Amino acid sequence: MVSTLVAVRSPDDPEPLVAVGRVVGEIAREPLGDEGFGFDPVMFIPALGKTLAQVTPEHKNQLSHRGQSSRKMLELLRESWLSDSR
């Protein structure tokens, strides 16, 4: 799964900020787990040996494509638009 966030200051912004998050997984044969929502019970993460619905919400947010792209975007915003170096 991939999540891509793009931020622009205006429609003419020559340098948008782009943050991408990825999580590699497989579709489980059957839903497993009680946490999360949507596709979490069938999104099996081989590295964990679990679906996203079998991990805590905090762990899922660390792993998830949305969590990764959100953290990267915050970092880009701080570095590019909020730093004192501009």
Backbone atoms as SQL, in Angstrom:
CREATE TABLE atoms (id INTEGER PRIMARY KEY, chain TEXT, resi INTEGER, resn TEXT, atom TEXT, x REAL, y REAL, z REAL);
INSERT INTO atoms VALUES
  (1, 'A', 1, 'MET', 'N', 0.848, -1.167, 0.000),
  (2, 'A', 1, 'MET', 'CA', 0.000, 0.000, 0.000),
  (3, 'A', 1, 'MET', 'C', 0.889, 1.224, 0.000),
  (4, 'A', 2, 'VAL', 'N', 0.411, 2.263, -0.664),
  (5, 'A', 2, 'VAL', 'CA', 1.173, 3.498, -0.783),
  (6, 'A', 2, 'VAL', 'C', 0.274, 4.675, -0.435),
  (7, 'A', 3, 'SER', 'N', 0.816, 5.600, 0.311),
  (8, 'A', 3, 'SER', 'CA', 0.137, 6.856, 0.610),
  (9, 'A', 3, 'SER', 'C', 1.061, 7.986, 0.187),
  (10, 'A', 4, 'THR', 'N', 0.564, 8.888, -0.633),
  (11, 'A', 4, 'THR', 'CA', 1.346, 10.031, -1.094),
  (12, 'A', 4, 'THR', 'C', 0.633, 11.312, -0.702),
  (13, 'A', 5, 'LEU', 'N', 1.344, 12.183, -0.005),
  (14, 'A', 5, 'LEU', 'CA', 0.809, 13.485, 0.383),
  (15, 'A', 5, 'LEU', 'C', 1.583, 14.563, -0.369),
  (16, 'A', 6, 'VAL', 'N', 0.868, 15.554, -0.861),
  (17, 'A', 6, 'VAL', 'CA', 1.493, 16.668, -1.580),
  (18, 'A', 6, 'VAL', 'C', 0.985, 17.961, -0.966),
  (19, 'A', 7, 'ALA', 'N', 1.900, 18.872, -0.680),
  (20, 'A', 7, 'ALA', 'CA', 1.532, 20.181, -0.138),
  (21, 'A', 7, 'ALA', 'C', 2.067, 21.275, -1.058),
  (22, 'A', 8, 'VAL', 'N', 1.213, 22.237, -1.337),
  (23, 'A', 8, 'VAL', 'CA', 1.602, 23.399, -2.132),
  (24, 'A', 8, 'VAL', 'C', 1.163, 24.650, -1.389),
  (25, 'A', 9, 'ARG', 'N', 1.903, 25.727, -1.588),
  (26, 'A', 9, 'ARG', 'CA', 1.527, 26.998, -0.963),
  (27, 'A', 9, 'ARG', 'C', 0.485, 27.736, -1.784),
  (28, 'A', 10, 'SER', 'N', 0.501, 27.494, -3.078),
  (29, 'A', 10, 'SER', 'CA', -0.451, 28.127, -3.981),
  (30, 'A', 10, 'SER', 'C', -0.531, 27.286, -5.252),
  (31, 'A', 11, 'PRO', 'N', -1.513, 27.551, -6.109),
  (32, 'A', 11, 'PRO', 'CA', -1.598, 26.780, -7.363),
  (33, 'A', 11, 'PRO', 'C', -0.362, 26.930, -8.249),
  (34, 'A', 12, 'ASP', 'N', 0.400, 27.991, -8.069),
  (35, 'A', 12, 'ASP', 'CA', 1.593, 28.236, -8.882),
  (36, 'A', 12, 'ASP', 'C', 2.884, 27.820, -8.183),
  (37, 'A', 13, 'ASP', 'N', 2.773, 27.119, -7.066),
  (38, 'A', 13, 'ASP', 'CA', 3.955, 26.730, -6.300),
  (39, 'A', 13, 'ASP', 'C', 4.902, 25.909, -7.169),
  (40, 'A', 14, 'PRO', 'N', 6.135, 26.395, -7.392),
  (41, 'A', 14, 'PRO', 'CA', 7.076, 25.673, -8.259),
  (42, 'A', 14, 'PRO', 'C', 7.711, 24.453, -7.595),
  (43, 'A', 15, 'GLU', 'N', 7.620, 24.368, -6.263),
  (44, 'A', 15, 'GLU', 'CA', 8.252, 23.268, -5.548),
  (45, 'A', 15, 'GLU', 'C', 7.330, 22.670, -4.500),
  (46, 'A', 16, 'PRO', 'N', 6.395, 21.834, -4.905),
  (47, 'A', 16, 'PRO', 'CA', 5.517, 21.210, -3.901),
  (48, 'A', 16, 'PRO', 'C', 6.316, 20.241, -3.027),
  (49, 'A', 17, 'LEU', 'N', 5.816, 20.028, -1.835),
  (50, 'A', 17, 'LEU', 'CA', 6.411, 19.033, -0.949),
  (51, 'A', 17, 'LEU', 'C', 5.698, 17.705, -1.200),
  (52, 'A', 18, 'VAL', 'N', 6.465, 16.636, -1.318),
  (53, 'A', 18, 'VAL', 'CA', 5.901, 15.316, -1.594),
  (54, 'A', 18, 'VAL', 'C', 6.436, 14.328, -0.555),
  (55, 'A', 19, 'ALA', 'N', 5.528, 13.645, 0.123),
  (56, 'A', 19, 'ALA', 'CA', 5.907, 12.646, 1.122),
  (57, 'A', 19, 'ALA', 'C', 5.210, 11.332, 0.783),
  (58, 'A', 20, 'VAL', 'N', 5.980, 10.251, 0.743),
  (59, 'A', 20, 'VAL', 'CA', 5.446, 8.938, 0.373),
  (60, 'A', 20, 'VAL', 'C', 5.698, 7.940, 1.499),
  (61, 'A', 21, 'GLY', 'N', 4.687, 7.161, 1.821),
  (62, 'A', 21, 'GLY', 'CA', 4.814, 6.082, 2.791),
  (63, 'A', 21, 'GLY', 'C', 4.382, 4.781, 2.138),
  (64, 'A', 22, 'ARG', 'N', 5.069, 3.705, 2.478),
  (65, 'A', 22, 'ARG', 'CA', 4.751, 2.395, 1.887),
  (66, 'A', 22, 'ARG', 'C', 4.752, 1.317, 2.966),
  (67, 'A', 23, 'VAL', 'N', 3.851, 0.377, 2.807),
  (68, 'A', 23, 'VAL', 'CA', 3.864, -0.821, 3.643),
  (69, 'A', 23, 'VAL', 'C', 3.663, -2.008, 2.697),
  (70, 'A', 24, 'VAL', 'N', 4.497, -3.016, 2.879),
  (71, 'A', 24, 'VAL', 'CA', 4.444, -4.207, 2.021),
  (72, 'A', 24, 'VAL', 'C', 3.678, -5.290, 2.763),
  (73, 'A', 25, 'GLY', 'N', 2.705, -5.857, 2.075),
  (74, 'A', 25, 'GLY', 'CA', 1.917, -6.906, 2.692),
  (75, 'A', 25, 'GLY', 'C', 1.261, -7.793, 1.657),
  (76, 'A', 26, 'GLU', 'N', 0.455, -8.683, 2.156),
  (77, 'A', 26, 'GLU', 'CA', -0.278, -9.624, 1.317),
  (78, 'A', 26, 'GLU', 'C', -1.724, -9.664, 1.788),
  (79, 'A', 27, 'ILE', 'N', -2.607, -10.090, 0.923),
  (80, 'A', 27, 'ILE', 'CA', -4.004, -10.271, 1.311),
  (81, 'A', 27, 'ILE', 'C', -4.126, -11.611, 2.028),
  (82, 'A', 28, 'ALA', 'N', -4.617, -11.571, 3.267),
  (83, 'A', 28, 'ALA', 'CA', -4.783, -12.799, 4.058),
  (84, 'A', 28, 'ALA', 'C', -5.921, -13.644, 3.484),
  (85, 'A', 29, 'ARG', 'N', -5.843, -14.935, 3.702),
  (86, 'A', 29, 'ARG', 'CA', -6.880, -15.844, 3.213),
  (87, 'A', 29, 'ARG', 'C', -8.197, -15.655, 3.954),
  (88, 'A', 30, 'GLU', 'N', -8.100, -15.193, 5.207),
  (89, 'A', 30, 'GLU', 'CA', -9.302, -14.925, 6.006),
  (90, 'A', 30, 'GLU', 'C', -9.010, -13.765, 6.943),
  (91, 'A', 31, 'PRO', 'N', -10.006, -12.995, 7.331),
  (92, 'A', 31, 'PRO', 'CA', -9.790, -11.877, 8.252),
  (93, 'A', 31, 'PRO', 'C', -9.287, -12.370, 9.609),
  (94, 'A', 32, 'LEU', 'N', -8.306, -11.648, 10.151),
  (95, 'A', 32, 'LEU', 'CA', -7.741, -11.979, 11.460),
  (96, 'A', 32, 'LEU', 'C', -7.545, -10.705, 12.260),
  (97, 'A', 33, 'GLY', 'N', -7.938, -10.739, 13.526),
  (98, 'A', 33, 'GLY', 'CA', -7.704, -9.618, 14.420),
  (99, 'A', 33, 'GLY', 'C', -8.932, -8.758, 14.643),
  (100, 'A', 34, 'ASP', 'N', -8.877, -7.999, 15.751),
  (101, 'A', 34, 'ASP', 'CA', -10.017, -7.181, 16.164),
  (102, 'A', 34, 'ASP', 'C', -9.728, -5.682, 16.157),
  (103, 'A', 35, 'GLU', 'N', -8.506, -5.300, 15.890),
  (104, 'A', 35, 'GLU', 'CA', -8.153, -3.877, 15.891),
  (105, 'A', 35, 'GLU', 'C', -8.358, -3.294, 14.496),
  (106, 'A', 36, 'GLY', 'N', -8.349, -1.986, 14.408),
  (107, 'A', 36, 'GLY', 'CA', -8.387, -1.326, 13.112),
  (108, 'A', 36, 'GLY', 'C', -9.748, -1.345, 12.458),
  (109, 'A', 37, 'PHE', 'N', -9.759, -1.099, 11.159),
  (110, 'A', 37, 'PHE', 'CA', -10.999, -1.013, 10.394),
  (111, 'A', 37, 'PHE', 'C', -10.693, -1.307, 8.933),
  (112, 'A', 38, 'GLY', 'N', -11.721, -1.323, 8.132),
  (113, 'A', 38, 'GLY', 'CA', -11.532, -1.491, 6.690),
  (114, 'A', 38, 'GLY', 'C', -10.795, -2.767, 6.352),
  (115, 'A', 39, 'PHE', 'N', -9.684, -2.611, 5.659),
  (116, 'A', 39, 'PHE', 'CA', -8.921, -3.766, 5.180),
  (117, 'A', 39, 'PHE', 'C', -7.908, -4.290, 6.192),
  (118, 'A', 40, 'ASP', 'N', -7.813, -3.692, 7.388),
  (119, 'A', 40, 'ASP', 'CA', -6.816, -4.114, 8.383),
  (120, 'A', 40, 'ASP', 'C', -6.844, -5.619, 8.679),
  (121, 'A', 41, 'PRO', 'N', -8.012, -6.247, 8.822),
  (122, 'A', 41, 'PRO', 'CA', -8.026, -7.682, 9.125),
  (123, 'A', 41, 'PRO', 'C', -7.501, -8.576, 7.997),
  (124, 'A', 42, 'VAL', 'N', -7.416, -8.066, 6.778),
  (125, 'A', 42, 'VAL', 'CA', -6.914, -8.895, 5.678),
  (126, 'A', 42, 'VAL', 'C', -5.560, -8.425, 5.152),
  (127, 'A', 43, 'MET', 'N', -5.012, -7.362, 5.717),
  (128, 'A', 43, 'MET', 'CA', -3.691, -6.877, 5.301),
  (129, 'A', 43, 'MET', 'C', -2.628, -7.568, 6.154),
  (130, 'A', 44, 'PHE', 'N', -2.082, -8.647, 5.621),
  (131, 'A', 44, 'PHE', 'CA', -1.088, -9.461, 6.325),
  (132, 'A', 44, 'PHE', 'C', 0.302, -8.905, 6.056),
  (133, 'A', 45, 'ILE', 'N', 1.044, -8.649, 7.127),
  (134, 'A', 45, 'ILE', 'CA', 2.405, -8.127, 7.038),
  (135, 'A', 45, 'ILE', 'C', 3.371, -9.282, 7.305),
  (136, 'A', 46, 'PRO', 'N', 4.010, -9.822, 6.263),
  (137, 'A', 46, 'PRO', 'CA', 4.883, -10.990, 6.441),
  (138, 'A', 46, 'PRO', 'C', 5.983, -10.779, 7.484),
  (139, 'A', 47, 'ALA', 'N', 6.550, -9.586, 7.538),
  (140, 'A', 47, 'ALA', 'CA', 7.637, -9.329, 8.490),
  (141, 'A', 47, 'ALA', 'C', 7.166, -9.495, 9.939),
  (142, 'A', 48, 'LEU', 'N', 5.877, -9.284, 10.184),
  (143, 'A', 48, 'LEU', 'CA', 5.323, -9.432, 11.537),
  (144, 'A', 48, 'LEU', 'C', 4.672, -10.789, 11.750),
  (145, 'A', 49, 'GLY', 'N', 4.247, -11.416, 10.651),
  (146, 'A', 49, 'GLY', 'CA', 3.478, -12.645, 10.769),
  (147, 'A', 49, 'GLY', 'C', 2.074, -12.379, 11.282),
  (148, 'A', 50, 'LYS', 'N', 1.569, -11.138, 11.068),
  (149, 'A', 50, 'LYS', 'CA', 0.256, -10.726, 11.569),
  (150, 'A', 50, 'LYS', 'C', -0.418, -9.810, 10.558),
  (151, 'A', 51, 'THR', 'N', -1.732, -9.662, 10.726),
  (152, 'A', 51, 'THR', 'CA', -2.444, -8.640, 9.962),
  (153, 'A', 51, 'THR', 'C', -2.359, -7.323, 10.737),
  (154, 'A', 52, 'LEU', 'N', -2.727, -6.240, 10.077),
  (155, 'A', 52, 'LEU', 'CA', -2.736, -4.941, 10.767),
  (156, 'A', 52, 'LEU', 'C', -3.771, -4.901, 11.887),
  (157, 'A', 53, 'ALA', 'N', -4.792, -5.740, 11.796),
  (158, 'A', 53, 'ALA', 'CA', -5.813, -5.801, 12.845),
  (159, 'A', 53, 'ALA', 'C', -5.357, -6.597, 14.066),
  (160, 'A', 54, 'GLN', 'N', -4.183, -7.211, 13.987),
  (161, 'A', 54, 'GLN', 'CA', -3.654, -7.987, 15.105),
  (162, 'A', 54, 'GLN', 'C', -2.594, -7.227, 15.901),
  (163, 'A', 55, 'VAL', 'N', -2.295, -6.003, 15.510),
  (164, 'A', 55, 'VAL', 'CA', -1.319, -5.205, 16.247),
  (165, 'A', 55, 'VAL', 'C', -2.036, -4.047, 16.929),
  (166, 'A', 56, 'THR', 'N', -1.401, -3.450, 17.906),
  (167, 'A', 56, 'THR', 'CA', -2.017, -2.320, 18.608),
  (168, 'A', 56, 'THR', 'C', -2.156, -1.130, 17.653),
  (169, 'A', 57, 'PRO', 'N', -3.091, -0.248, 17.936),
  (170, 'A', 57, 'PRO', 'CA', -3.229, 0.949, 17.091),
  (171, 'A', 57, 'PRO', 'C', -1.930, 1.760, 17.006),
  (172, 'A', 58, 'GLU', 'N', -1.195, 1.836, 18.094),
  (173, 'A', 58, 'GLU', 'CA', 0.070, 2.579, 18.095),
  (174, 'A', 58, 'GLU', 'C', 1.087, 1.937, 17.153),
  (175, 'A', 59, 'HIS', 'N', 1.175, 0.618, 17.199),
  (176, 'A', 59, 'HIS', 'CA', 2.109, -0.106, 16.326),
  (177, 'A', 59, 'HIS', 'C', 1.679, 0.044, 14.867),
  (178, 'A', 60, 'LYS', 'N', 0.383, -0.072, 14.623),
  (179, 'A', 60, 'LYS', 'CA', -0.136, 0.090, 13.261),
  (180, 'A', 60, 'LYS', 'C', 0.223, 1.474, 12.716),
  (181, 'A', 61, 'ASN', 'N', 0.072, 2.512, 13.533),
  (182, 'A', 61, 'ASN', 'CA', 0.393, 3.868, 13.075),
  (183, 'A', 61, 'ASN', 'C', 1.871, 4.022, 12.743),
  (184, 'A', 62, 'GLN', 'N', 2.727, 3.300, 13.426),
  (185, 'A', 62, 'GLN', 'CA', 4.157, 3.331, 13.101),
  (186, 'A', 62, 'GLN', 'C', 4.441, 2.634, 11.773),
  (187, 'A', 63, 'LEU', 'N', 3.709, 1.562, 11.507),
  (188, 'A', 63, 'LEU', 'CA', 3.926, 0.762, 10.298),
  (189, 'A', 63, 'LEU', 'C', 3.209, 1.290, 9.069),
  (190, 'A', 64, 'SER', 'N', 2.049, 1.874, 9.252),
  (191, 'A', 64, 'SER', 'CA', 1.140, 2.133, 8.143),
  (192, 'A', 64, 'SER', 'C', 1.682, 3.129, 7.125),
  (193, 'A', 65, 'HIS', 'N', 1.220, 2.978, 5.907),
  (194, 'A', 65, 'HIS', 'CA', 1.595, 3.883, 4.825),
  (195, 'A', 65, 'HIS', 'C', 1.138, 5.306, 5.133),
  (196, 'A', 66, 'ARG', 'N', -0.025, 5.458, 5.739),
  (197, 'A', 66, 'ARG', 'CA', -0.522, 6.795, 6.082),
  (198, 'A', 66, 'ARG', 'C', 0.312, 7.427, 7.198),
  (199, 'A', 67, 'GLY', 'N', 0.652, 6.631, 8.205),
  (200, 'A', 67, 'GLY', 'CA', 1.474, 7.148, 9.297),
  (201, 'A', 67, 'GLY', 'C', 2.845, 7.581, 8.803),
  (202, 'A', 68, 'GLN', 'N', 3.444, 6.773, 7.936),
  (203, 'A', 68, 'GLN', 'CA', 4.763, 7.110, 7.386),
  (204, 'A', 68, 'GLN', 'C', 4.717, 8.410, 6.581),
  (205, 'A', 69, 'SER', 'N', 3.736, 8.512, 5.676),
  (206, 'A', 69, 'SER', 'CA', 3.679, 9.712, 4.827),
  (207, 'A', 69, 'SER', 'C', 3.347, 10.945, 5.661),
  (208, 'A', 70, 'SER', 'N', 2.527, 10.795, 6.680),
  (209, 'A', 70, 'SER', 'CA', 2.195, 11.936, 7.547),
  (210, 'A', 70, 'SER', 'C', 3.417, 12.435, 8.308),
  (211, 'A', 71, 'ARG', 'N', 4.187, 11.506, 8.866),
  (212, 'A', 71, 'ARG', 'CA', 5.398, 11.907, 9.590),
  (213, 'A', 71, 'ARG', 'C', 6.407, 12.568, 8.653),
  (214, 'A', 72, 'LYS', 'N', 6.554, 12.013, 7.448),
  (215, 'A', 72, 'LYS', 'CA', 7.477, 12.601, 6.474),
  (216, 'A', 72, 'LYS', 'C', 7.025, 13.998, 6.064),
  (217, 'A', 73, 'MET', 'N', 5.713, 14.188, 5.868),
  (218, 'A', 73, 'MET', 'CA', 5.211, 15.504, 5.485),
  (219, 'A', 73, 'MET', 'C', 5.450, 16.515, 6.599),
  (220, 'A', 74, 'LEU', 'N', 5.200, 16.145, 7.842),
  (221, 'A', 74, 'LEU', 'CA', 5.478, 17.054, 8.947),
  (222, 'A', 74, 'LEU', 'C', 6.944, 17.468, 8.969),
  (223, 'A', 75, 'GLU', 'N', 7.827, 16.508, 8.748),
  (224, 'A', 75, 'GLU', 'CA', 9.264, 16.796, 8.700),
  (225, 'A', 75, 'GLU', 'C', 9.588, 17.757, 7.553),
  (226, 'A', 76, 'LEU', 'N', 9.030, 17.505, 6.371),
  (227, 'A', 76, 'LEU', 'CA', 9.263, 18.386, 5.226),
  (228, 'A', 76, 'LEU', 'C', 8.728, 19.790, 5.483),
  (229, 'A', 77, 'LEU', 'N', 7.536, 19.888, 6.074),
  (230, 'A', 77, 'LEU', 'CA', 6.965, 21.196, 6.390),
  (231, 'A', 77, 'LEU', 'C', 7.863, 21.974, 7.349),
  (232, 'A', 78, 'ARG', 'N', 8.327, 21.278, 8.373),
  (233, 'A', 78, 'ARG', 'CA', 9.212, 21.939, 9.350),
  (234, 'A', 78, 'ARG', 'C', 10.518, 22.400, 8.698),
  (235, 'A', 79, 'GLU', 'N', 11.118, 21.520, 7.889),
  (236, 'A', 79, 'GLU', 'CA', 12.398, 21.844, 7.253),
  (237, 'A', 79, 'GLU', 'C', 12.267, 22.910, 6.165),
  (238, 'A', 80, 'SER', 'N', 11.212, 22.829, 5.371),
  (239, 'A', 80, 'SER', 'CA', 11.107, 23.680, 4.185),
  (240, 'A', 80, 'SER', 'C', 10.343, 24.970, 4.409),
  (241, 'A', 81, 'TRP', 'N', 9.294, 24.923, 5.185),
  (242, 'A', 81, 'TRP', 'CA', 8.442, 26.101, 5.291),
  (243, 'A', 81, 'TRP', 'C', 8.486, 26.769, 6.651),
  (244, 'A', 82, 'LEU', 'N', 8.867, 26.048, 7.677),
  (245, 'A', 82, 'LEU', 'CA', 8.820, 26.612, 9.031),
  (246, 'A', 82, 'LEU', 'C', 10.185, 26.890, 9.635),
  (247, 'A', 83, 'SER', 'N', 11.239, 26.565, 8.904),
  (248, 'A', 83, 'SER', 'CA', 12.583, 26.770, 9.462),
  (249, 'A', 83, 'SER', 'C', 12.964, 28.238, 9.379),
  (250, 'A', 84, 'ASP', 'N', 13.897, 28.640, 10.223),
  (251, 'A', 84, 'ASP', 'CA', 14.372, 30.030, 10.245),
  (252, 'A', 84, 'ASP', 'C', 15.361, 30.318, 9.136),
  (253, 'A', 85, 'SER', 'N', 15.746, 29.301, 8.386),
  (254, 'A', 85, 'SER', 'CA', 16.778, 29.484, 7.358),
  (255, 'A', 85, 'SER', 'C', 16.246, 30.129, 6.093),
  (256, 'A', 86, 'ARG', 'N', 14.942, 30.304, 5.975),
  (257, 'A', 86, 'ARG', 'CA', 14.358, 30.880, 4.748),
  (258, 'A', 86, 'ARG', 'C', 14.320, 32.384, 4.808);
